[in-house]
Amino acid sequence: MRMVDIIQNKRDGKVLSKAETTWMIDNYAKGEIPDYQMAAWAMAVYFQGMAMTEIADLTMAMVETGHQIDLSTIPGIKVDKHSTGGVGDKVTLILAPLVASFGVPVAKMSGRGLGHTGGTIDKLESIHGYQVERTQEAFVQQVKDIGISVIGQSDDLVKADKLLYALRDVTATVDIIPLIASSIMSKKIAAGSGAILLDVTVGSGAFMKNLDDARILAKTMVDLGNAVGRKTVAVVTDMRQPLGTTIGNRLEIAESMAVLQGGGRSDLRHFIAELAQIMLSLGGVTKSIDEILSHLSNGAALDKFKQMIEAQNGDFDDLLNTPTHETAFSKVVLSPKSGYITDFDALVAGHLAMKSGAGRAVKSDQLDMDAGLRIFKKIGDQVVTGDPLFEIVYNKTDFDAELESQVMLDAIVIADEKIEIKEIVEIIK
């Protein structure tokens, strides 16, 4: 085969065969196909799209270029969860121990944050001593022993995806739904779980800005997962505003701890419970929302979180006694008028938290684990003039809190009529 023929076929809108796709990915991972030819293929995909068979072939070809996690020695149906990213997204921190508290094993590899989106692994690293890097043997054994482990993604997983993603990032070919879907699902399939819940976020704080694209991506990934024998369900969720009431690493851990103790905002608790109900059903367990919520109030989910932290050398007592740390500076911003919050731009909030030190603009940036944003009022909440809207907490002496708080204030809309939004927009099976 010749790569130039594959590029030409895709440029002309032809459907590539499994043999062509497998040959291309295998040789790209080996370094025998240069970046400029893969870039030409990616651009051809951008304009011509891919058939579902091609996406499935691409996904499995990428899986084969790296190590695959074998979870077969763990009893039961192993469940995994992936989010396409958002602002204040602490779902995994609460959802994973909640699901595991019902006896359904959760074996999860998570990523780091970049730009306005936070990463679960960064948040877990704000817990003193917590080890995010584990050997496959230790990862599997921990899930066998206590039913849960959340670790960083292995560098040995899906080599072709790492190469292809880096190339897409610099060739304006990131926002291609077939390539997004195959990138996500190749990692989830390689990670070994038999059932997968996909959280596809949509809105200002999400990668998918409109509902139609979010639906297409969700359906593509669900079809991919089911086609290769993984029970897969997707939820399309609203990311017009930050999730929960905090953005920042230690802040989000503290909020998660509050929810795991039956506290926090009721809308966040119910959203997590709805996701847990889907994950439990994927794992063969049927529970009502009330039964699921009871594991937040009776300590069962918190105990499972404690087991995970301690199994990965984290200091749970320190976290329990000192959920947040003081920062050198803080600024509380008050409402300039009365009414109802009708918009709280998640993208602006995410950028604010990043600039405060809670996130990375580039991969090499160092995180301030204690910096970030506390949110006191959200969409649908009533405010009166002078009510606190949000608080920025930070340690950076060069952070312009006056300027950044005004930018955030300008992105919050207060109107006369109340609106309500639901976190789960749609469920796709």
C-alpha positions, 0 to 999 in steps of 0.5 A: 500500500501507499499512503498517497493512494489512501490520502487520494481515496479519502480526498475523493470521498471514498470509504477506506477499507479496514486493511487500509486504515489498519496499515496506515495507523500501524505504520504511522505509530511506527514512524514510517508515515511522516506527519505531513502525510497524516496531516493531509489525511486528517484534512481530507477527513475534515472535508469528507467525513468518515463512514461508521465502519471507518471510524470503528476500524480507526478506533480499533487500529489505534487501540492495537498500537498500545498496551491494553489493560486486562481487567478480566480477573476482577469479578463483575461488570467493570464500569468506566466514565468519561467526560468531554470536559467542562468547568468545575467538573468534579463528577468523577470525584463523587460519582466513582465512589458512589457507584462503587459503594453499591458493589459495582467495580469502577476502574478509571484512568483520568487526565489532566486539565488544560486551558479552561477545563480542569483535570480529575488527576490534578484535583486528586493530586491536591490531596496530600500524598495521593498517588495518581501513578500506579502499575497496572498490577497495583491498579487491578489489585486495588479494584479487586480489593476495594472496588475502585481506583482512579489513576492517571492515564498510562503513557503506554496506552494508544500510542497512535492517538497521542501522535495523531492528537498532537498533529491535529492540534497544530494543523487545525483538524481538532474539531472533527467529530469522527476523530474526536470520537475515535480518540476518546473511545480508543482510550476507553476501550484500551482501559479495559472496562466492559461498560462505559458512561459518556458525559458529552458536555455542551455550551460555552464551557464545553468543547461542543458549543451546540446541541446538534454537534454534541448529539452527533458526537455522543451517538457516534461514540455510543455506536462505537462502544456497542460495536466492539462489545462495550455497553455504552450510554451517553448523556448530553449535559449542559455546560453553560455555567460551571458545575457545582459551586467551585472551580479549582483543585482543592476547592473542588475536592472540598465540595466533593467531600461535602456532597459525599457527606450529603451536603452541597447543592441539591441540584448537583446531588441529584445530577450525580445520582442520575448519572450513578443510576445509569452507571449502576444499570450498566453494571447490572444493578438497579437502584432508585434515585432515593436509594442512591442518594441515601449512600451520600447521606449515610456515609457509604460513598464517603467511606468508599472515597476514603478507602480509595484515597488511603489505598493510594497513599492519600491523607484522608484525615488531613482532607477531612480536617482541613478541606480547603487552605487559606490563600494570600488574597481573595476578592468577593464580588457583589451583585450590582442589581436585583433579579434572577441569574439567567446566564453565568458564562462557564468559559469566562469562569474557567479562564478566570480560574486558570488565570488565578493559578488553578489551571494551565495555559500550557502543559508546563504551567505549575498549578496553585492547588488552592486558587480558584473561584467560589460561586454563590449564585447560579442560573435560576437563583434570585439575588438582591443588590449587594448579595455575594455572587462569587469569590476569587481566591489566589496567591499570585501577586501579579493577578489583576483581581479588579480587572478579572472580576469585572470581566466575570461580572460582565459575563453574568446576566441578571434579569427579571424573569426566572429561568431553570436549566436541567443538567442532563439534556438528553440520554443517548443509548 
